[in-house]
Amino acid sequence: MGEPMAKPRGPGALRIKNLIVEIAGKKVLNGVNLEIPKGETHILFGPNGSGKTTLMMSILGFPSYHIVSGEILLNGTDITNMPTSERVKHGIGIAFQTPPAIRGVKLGDILHHLARGKIDEAKITKAINLSTEFLNRDLNVGFSGGELRRSEILQLLVQRPSFAIFDEPDSGVDVENIEVVGRAINDLLKKRSGLLITHLGHILQYVEADKAHVMIKGRIACWGKPVKVLGEIMKKGYKWCERCPKARMPH
């Protein structure tokens, strides 16, 4: 089962066809179909253990996530068997939920490396409500939840990927910072395509998303308008999605 593929209309930003993925010999994704057209932002909901992280890591090409069958297309290019470094060159960028802390490496140095030249530090830090002094800190060392989210978004701002993935961008972010994070993500995605993975949904107050998908037991079980899907989840839990008529539709 899974979401039926849209009729061909040129290469979408991301197109996943019948993806089956195993981890250590255990099947985790069971034939995922997903399409995100160019210029659209989609949301991926799902309970813990549903396969959201596996899908993200498979898109990124992490080697421990073994693709048994299926395809991943990025802007019309088949990236299914590409190493992660090549996928990045083709336009993928990601803001991780729990990026590693690296002592001795300054955030500012990372930004200059990603930008491959000079950057306007005052302009980019202002966009996410930070001071330029923040760039002198060791990467992610001692960062709060809100600082981690903004650090990751800052790196995407200078990397300028064509397709951006956000892993739980509202996790660990307090009320004061979630608006800053959400608006920064929304601005970043205005000229790009993206996928936001979340189970809280708070970020939808500030991000203009086009469509939501719900992953349950390694497949896309339901989909629809983001606010409506989130509302049903909040009222009825994910059991609602399992009973949704769309969940019983064939490929």
C-alpha positions, -999 to +999 in steps of 0.1 A: +000+000+000+010+036-003+001+069-019-006+065-056+019+083-078+008+115-096+006+116-134+040+125-149+044+163-154+082+167-156+107+158-129+095+166-094+118+178-066+116+144-049+100+112-063+101+079-044+088+048-061+079+016-042+108+019-018+116-011+003+144-007+029+160-031+054+181-024+085+203-053+096+181-077+076+148-064+091+124-048+067+114-013+079+100+004+048+073-016+030+069+000-005+068+037+001+055+060-027+060+097-022+062+127-045+070+163-037+067+186-067+091+214-072+084+244-051+062+225-026+067+219+011+054+186+025+050+174+061+057+138+073+038+128+104+040+094+122+043+078+156+077+067+169+090+036+151+068+042+120+098+045+097+101+083+094+138+083+103+145+053+080+129+071+051+150+102+058+183+083+061+175+064+029+169+096+010+203+108+023+220+075+014+233+063+048+249+029+040+233+010+069+199+016+054+198-011+027+175-004-003+161-037-013+141-023-042+126+009-055+139+043-067+147+077-053+147+105-079+159+140-071+151+167-097+147+139-122+180+122-114+182+087-100+201+090-067+191+056-054+226+042-053+246+074-050+268+081-019+257+108+004+283+133-009+270+130-044+234+135-032+245+167-016+261+179-048+227+172-065+210+196-041+200+178-009+204+196+024+193+186+059+188+201+093+193+173+118+174+170+151+205+159+170+236+170+151+270+160+166+289+184+189+325+191+176+350+208+198+376+230+181+354+236+150+337+270+150+302+274+135+314+304+116+342+283+099+316+257+088+294+285+073+323+300+053+332+265+041+296+258+030+293+291+013+327+287-004+335+323+001+326+354+022+292+356+038+274+386+054+275+374+090+254+402+103+226+396+078+223+358+082+225+358+120+198+385+121+175+363+101+174+338+129+177+362+158+213+355+168+243+377+174+274+374+152+293+363+184+274+330+182+295+321+152+326+319+174+312+290+194+323+254+189+299+236+167+268+225+187+288+224+220+265+234+248+238+245+224+202+246+237+175+230+217+166+263+201+202+271+193+207+237+177+177+242+154+189+277+144+224+265+139+212+239+114+190+263+096+218+288+094+239+261+076+211+255+051+208+292+045+244+294+032+244+260+016+213+269-005+201+234-013+173+229-039+157+203-016+158+207+022+149+181+048+141+192+084+142+165+111+118+174+140+125+211+137+100+218+166+116+193+190+132+208+221+123+244+211+106+267+236+076+289+227+098+320+222+121+303+197+096+282+177+083+312+159+118+323+150+126+288+138+094+284+119+096+317+101+132+311+091+122+277+077+093+293+058+116+320+043+142+294+033+116+273+015+100+301-005+121+293-035+128+257-027+112+224-021+113+206+013+102+179+036+095+185+073+094+154+096+075+160+128+051+144+152+043+175+172+031+197+144+037+230+162+058+242+133+027+244+111+018+276+128+046+293+109+054+271+079+032+272+048+030+236+038+012+222+008+005+186+018+009+162+047+016+125+047+013+100+076+036+071+079+025+040+098+043+007+100+067+015+072+043+029+046+024+061+037-010+053+052-028+086+047-024+121+033-042+154+029-041+191+038-016+196+067-038+214+091-067+190+086-045+159+090-029+174+121-063+182+136-075+146+131-043+132+147-047+155+177-084+145+182-082+108+174-046+098+174-029+078+146-056+051+148-077+075+127-053+073+099-052+035+099-090+036+094-089+063+067-103+050+033-071+063+016-051+038+037-068+009+019-062+023-016-039+002-038-008+016-054 
